[in-house]
Amino acid sequence: MRKEHRPLWLLQLNARINTWIIENKIRPQFAALGNNPAILKPLSLQIFGEHISAGNFIHLIGNRQQPIKLSTWSSKQSQGQINIGHYCLISPGVTVSSAQSIRIGDNCMLAAQCYLSDSDWHGIYNRIRPFRCSAPITLHDNVWLGLRSVICKGVIIGENSIIGAGSVVTGDIPANVIAAGNPARVIKTLNPNRKMLKREQLFVNSEDHWHQMNQVHQFFCRDNSTLAWLKSLIWPRRND
């Protein structure tokens, strides 16, 4: 793993550029986008269609190789909708595609390459007319989807539940459980009386959170110089 050689001034400039892109290029693509969105590589985000909204403090982590894709489709029967709650985390390569309705509650976490689709897109016997086999998806608050989970049409996942990596969810999952497999089945029950820390705790005082992030950057980049950074690009060494 290469070290972070970029000087602090460059990181701060990049942060300002990202903020400008989010507010001027990304926000207009949403029907609604809440306060303080954090989007890594915002130009890699792929948004298609109408009625896509997200709440406050959403965190989207994408890149050119694994873009996040949010898309809605319309037909004579219905109009797709994607509604993402507050404090959600969406990781690289996640695809959310709706022909009817996909609702993601507050504090949800979607690991890399998850796939959510509320439609089969074509019927089993009639494969000519699309969008006729759709049913809404609902993830209640604080759901965690593991790596490469697949969430199929009509699924409801209860509050606090976790879906194991690589699972294919074809039916409802109750609250406060861990489910895994293909098709996913409940394998463990969580204690609903045990205190659970959610992502919203990170933003109880949002100014403190961003101040702490800035301090982390200052600490790790305190010895970085512009010259050393340029050298690492032009003539990288083994210990870089």
C-alpha positions in Angstrom: 0.0 0.0 0.0 1.5 3.4 -1.0 1.8 6.2 1.5 -0.2 9.4 1.3 2.3 11.8 -0.2 0.0 14.6 -1.1 0.6 17.8 0.9 -2.1 19.2 3.1 -2.8 22.2 0.8 -3.6 19.8 -2.1 -6.0 17.8 0.0 -7.8 20.9 1.2 -8.0 22.2 -2.4 -9.4 18.8 -3.5 -12.0 19.0 -0.8 -13.1 22.4 -1.9 -13.4 21.2 -5.5 -15.4 18.2 -4.5 -17.8 20.4 -2.5 -18.3 22.6 -5.6 -19.0 19.6 -7.8 -21.4 18.1 -5.3 -23.4 21.4 -5.0 -23.3 22.4 -8.7 -23.2 19.1 -10.6 -24.6 16.4 -8.3 -27.3 18.1 -6.2 -29.3 19.2 -9.3 -29.6 15.5 -10.4 -31.5 14.6 -7.2 -35.1 15.4 -6.6 -33.9 16.2 -3.1 -30.6 16.0 -1.4 -30.1 16.7 2.3 -27.4 18.7 4.2 -23.7 17.8 4.3 -23.5 15.1 1.7 -20.0 13.5 1.6 -19.3 12.0 -1.9 -15.9 10.5 -2.8 -15.1 10.9 -6.5 -18.5 12.6 -7.2 -18.0 12.7 -10.9 -18.1 8.8 -10.9 -21.6 8.8 -9.4 -24.1 7.7 -12.1 -27.7 9.0 -11.6 -30.5 8.3 -14.1 -34.1 9.1 -13.9 -36.4 11.1 -11.7 -37.7 10.8 -8.1 -34.3 10.0 -6.6 -33.8 11.6 -3.1 -31.4 11.2 -0.2 -31.4 12.6 3.4 -28.8 14.4 5.5 -25.2 13.3 5.9 -25.3 10.7 3.2 -21.9 9.2 2.5 -21.3 7.8 -1.0 -17.9 6.1 -1.8 -17.4 5.4 -5.4 -14.7 5.5 -8.1 -14.3 5.1 -11.8 -13.8 1.4 -11.6 -16.7 0.8 -9.2 -19.3 3.6 -9.6 -22.4 3.9 -7.6 -25.4 3.7 -9.8 -28.9 5.0 -8.9 -31.5 4.7 -11.6 -35.3 4.9 -11.9 -37.4 3.8 -14.8 -40.9 4.8 -15.9 -43.7 3.0 -17.7 -47.4 3.3 -18.2 -48.0 1.3 -15.0 -45.6 3.0 -12.6 -42.8 5.4 -12.0 -39.7 4.2 -10.2 -38.6 6.0 -7.0 -35.5 5.8 -4.8 -35.7 7.3 -1.3 -32.6 7.1 0.9 -32.8 8.2 4.5 -30.4 10.2 6.7 -26.9 9.1 7.7 -26.6 6.3 5.2 -23.4 4.8 3.8 -23.2 3.5 0.3 -20.0 1.8 -0.9 -18.3 1.3 -4.2 -20.1 -0.6 -7.0 -23.6 -0.5 -5.4 -26.4 -0.5 -7.9 -30.0 0.6 -7.0 -32.5 0.3 -9.8 -36.2 0.9 -9.4 -39.3 0.6 -11.6 -41.7 1.0 -8.7 -40.2 2.0 -5.2 -37.1 1.4 -3.2 -37.0 2.9 0.3 -33.8 2.8 2.4 -34.2 3.9 6.0 -32.0 6.0 8.2 -28.5 4.8 9.2 -28.4 2.0 6.6 -25.1 0.7 5.4 -24.6 -0.9 1.9 -21.3 -2.7 1.4 -19.5 -2.8 -1.9 -21.2 -4.2 -5.0 -24.7 -4.7 -3.4 -27.5 -4.9 -5.9 -31.1 -3.8 -5.3 -33.8 -4.1 -7.9 -37.6 -3.9 -7.4 -38.4 -5.5 -10.7 -37.7 -8.6 -12.8 -37.8 -6.2 -15.8 -39.4 -8.9 -18.0 -42.1 -11.5 -17.3 -41.4 -15.3 -17.3 -43.7 -15.9 -20.2 -44.1 -12.5 -21.8 -40.5 -11.2 -22.3 -41.5 -8.4 -24.7 -43.1 -5.9 -22.4 -40.8 -4.7 -19.5 -41.6 -3.5 -16.0 -44.7 -5.7 -15.5 -43.1 -7.8 -12.7 -42.3 -5.2 -10.0 -42.9 -4.9 -6.2 -41.4 -2.4 -3.8 -38.4 -2.9 -1.6 -38.1 -1.5 1.9 -35.0 -1.5 4.1 -36.0 -0.3 7.6 -33.7 1.8 9.7 -30.1 0.7 10.5 -30.1 -2.3 8.1 -26.6 -3.5 7.0 -26.1 -5.2 3.7 -22.9 -7.3 3.4 -20.6 -7.4 0.4 -22.3 -8.3 -2.9 -25.8 -8.8 -1.4 -28.6 -9.1 -3.8 -32.0 -7.7 -2.7 -34.9 -8.8 -5.0 -38.3 -7.3 -5.6 -40.9 -7.2 -2.9 -38.5 -7.7 0.0 -38.9 -6.0 3.3 -35.9 -6.1 5.7 -36.6 -5.2 9.4 -34.8 -2.7 11.6 -31.2 -3.4 12.6 -31.0 -6.6 10.6 -27.8 -7.7 8.8 -27.5 -9.5 5.5 -24.4 -11.6 5.1 -22.0 -11.2 2.3 -23.0 -12.8 -1.0 -26.6 -13.4 0.1 -29.6 -13.4 -2.2 -32.7 -12.1 -0.4 -35.9 -13.2 -2.1 -38.3 -12.9 0.9 -38.9 -10.7 3.9 -36.4 -10.7 6.8 -37.6 -9.7 10.3 -36.0 -7.1 12.5 -33.0 -7.7 14.7 -31.6 -10.8 13.0 -28.6 -11.8 10.8 -29.6 -13.6 7.6 -27.4 -15.2 5.0 -27.3 -17.6 2.1 -29.0 -18.1 -1.2 -31.9 -17.8 -0.6 -31.2 -15.9 2.6 -32.3 -17.4 5.8 -32.1 -16.2 9.5 -29.0 -17.7 11.1 -28.9 -15.6 14.3 -31.1 -13.3 16.4 -29.8 -10.0 17.8 -30.6 -8.8 21.3 -33.1 -5.9 20.8 -32.5 -4.7 24.3 -28.8 -4.1 23.8 -27.7 -0.6 23.1 -26.8 -0.2 19.4 -24.6 2.7 18.2 -25.7 3.9 14.8 -24.1 6.1 12.2 -26.0 9.1 13.4 -23.8 9.2 16.5 -20.9 10.4 14.2 -22.9 13.6 13.5 -24.3 14.5 16.9 -22.2 17.6 16.6 -21.4 17.8 12.9 -18.9 20.6 13.2 -16.8 18.5 15.6 -16.9 15.6 13.2 -15.5 17.5 10.3 -13.0 19.3 12.5 -11.7 15.9 13.7 -11.4 14.7 10.1 -9.4 17.7 9.3 -7.1 17.1 12.2 -6.5 13.5 11.0 -5.5 14.8 7.6 -3.2 17.4 9.2 -1.6 14.7 11.4 -0.8 12.3 8.6 0.2 14.9 6.1 2.2 17.1 8.5 5.6 16.1 7.0 4.5 15.9 3.4 6.0 18.4 1.0 5.1 19.4 -2.5 8.5 18.4 -3.8 8.3 14.9 -2.2 4.8 14.4 -3.6 6.0 15.3 -7.1 9.0 12.9 -6.7 6.6 10.1 -5.7 4.7 10.6 -8.9 7.6 10.9 -11.3 10.1 8.6 -9.6 8.5 6.3 -7.0 10.7 4.4 -4.7 10.2 1.0 -3.1 9.4 2.5 0.3 6.8 4.8 -1.1 
